[in-house]
Amino acid sequence: MGKFRKTIQCLFKYKARSLFIVLFIFTGTILEGISVGMLIPFLQQVILPDANVLLKIPLLNKFISFYGYADTRKILFFIFFLILFKNLFVFHGKKLIWRLRFSIYGDLQEELFGRLMTAGFL
C-alpha cells in the first residue's frame, strides 16, 4: 500500500495532466474496440469485393441510411480514416504518458539529489 500512496502523491502534483491522460486512455480503448470491429469487414471487403459484407453490419446500415448512398469505396474510405484517426489518437496519448513519466522521473531525481546534498555525508 505504501508504493501506491507514493505513486498517488507523485501524480497529485500533475493532477490535470493525469486526468487528461486517463481520459485519453479511456477514449483510446473505445476507439480501439471500434477499429478492431471494423477491421475484419474492411479486410473481407478488400479480399472479396463482390460480396457486400459491409451492408450486413447494422452500424454501417445506419450510416448508409443517414447519408443515402451505399458506395462501398466511400465506406471503406470512412473506415480507413477512422482507423487512422484511432492510431493517431493512441499515439498522441502514448506521447502524453511519456512526457508525464519523464516529468515525474526528473522530479524524483531532483528530490533524491537534494536529499543527498543536505544529508551531510561530507
C-alpha positions in Angstrom: 0.0 0.0 0.0 3.0 2.3 0.6 4.1 2.2 -3.1 0.5 3.0 -4.2 0.4 6.0 -1.9 3.8 7.3 -3.1 2.5 6.9 -6.7 -0.6 8.9 -6.0 1.5 11.6 -4.2 3.7 11.9 -7.3 0.7 12.1 -9.6 -1.1 14.6 -7.4 1.5 17.2 -8.5 0.3 16.6 -12.1 -3.4 16.4 -11.4 -4.7 17.9 -14.7 -2.2 16.0 -16.8 -3.0 12.7 -15.1 -6.8 13.2 -15.5 -6.3 14.2 -19.2 -4.2 11.0 -19.8 -6.9 8.9 -18.1 -9.5 10.4 -20.5 -7.2 9.7 -23.4 -6.7 6.1 -22.3 -10.5 5.6 -21.9 -11.3 7.2 -25.3 -8.4 5.3 -26.9 -9.8 2.0 -25.6 -13.2 2.7 -27.0 -11.7 3.7 -30.4 -9.6 0.5 -30.3 -12.7 -1.6 -29.9 -14.4 0.1 -32.7 -11.5 -0.2 -35.1 -11.0 -3.9 -34.4 -14.7 -4.4 -35.0 -14.4 -2.6 -38.4 -11.1 -4.1 -39.4 -12.5 -7.6 -40.2 -15.3 -6.4 -42.5 -12.8 -4.0 -44.1 -10.4 -6.9 -44.9 -13.3 -9.1 -46.1 -14.5 -6.3 -48.5 -11.0 -5.8 -49.8 -10.4 -9.6 -50.4 -14.0 -10.3 -51.6 -15.2 -7.1 -53.4 -18.2 -8.8 -54.9 -19.8 -9.8 -51.6 -21.4 -6.8 -49.8 -20.1 -7.7 -46.4 -20.3 -4.1 -45.3 -24.1 -3.9 -45.8 -24.6 -6.6 -43.3 -23.2 -4.5 -40.4 -26.0 -2.7 -38.5 -23.9 0.4 -37.7 -22.9 0.8 -41.3 -26.5 0.3 -42.4 -27.5 3.3 -40.2 -24.6 5.3 -41.8 -25.8 4.4 -45.3 -29.4 5.3 -44.5 -28.3 8.6 -43.0 -26.2 9.7 -45.9 -28.3 7.9 -48.5 -25.7 6.1 -50.5 -24.2 2.6 -50.4 -20.9 3.2 -52.3 -18.5 0.6 -50.8 -15.5 2.7 -51.8 -16.7 5.6 -49.7 -17.5 3.3 -46.8 -14.0 1.8 -47.0 -12.5 5.2 -47.1 -14.5 6.2 -44.0 -13.3 3.0 -42.2 -9.7 3.6 -43.2 -9.8 7.2 -41.8 -11.5 6.0 -38.6 -8.7 3.5 -38.1 -6.1 6.2 -39.0 -7.7 8.7 -36.5 -7.6 6.0 -33.8 -4.0 5.3 -34.4 -3.0 9.0 -34.3 -5.1 9.4 -31.1 -3.5 6.5 -29.4 0.0 7.7 -30.5 -0.7 11.1 -29.0 -1.9 9.5 -25.8 1.3 7.5 -25.5 3.3 10.6 -26.1 1.5 12.4 -23.3 2.1 9.4 -21.0 5.9 9.5 -21.8 6.0 13.2 -21.1 4.3 12.8 -17.7 6.6 9.8 -16.9 9.8 11.8 -17.6 8.5 14.8 -15.7 7.9 12.6 -12.7 11.3 10.9 -13.2 13.0 14.3 -13.3 11.2 15.5 -10.1 12.2 12.3 -8.3 15.8 12.7 -9.4 15.9 16.3 -8.2 14.3 15.3 -4.8 16.8 12.5 -4.3 19.7 14.7 -5.3 18.5 17.4 -2.9 18.2 14.9 0.0 21.7 13.6 -0.7 23.2 17.1 -0.8 21.5 18.1 2.5 22.3 14.8 4.3 25.8 16.0 5.3 27.9 13.0 4.3 30.9 15.1 3.5 
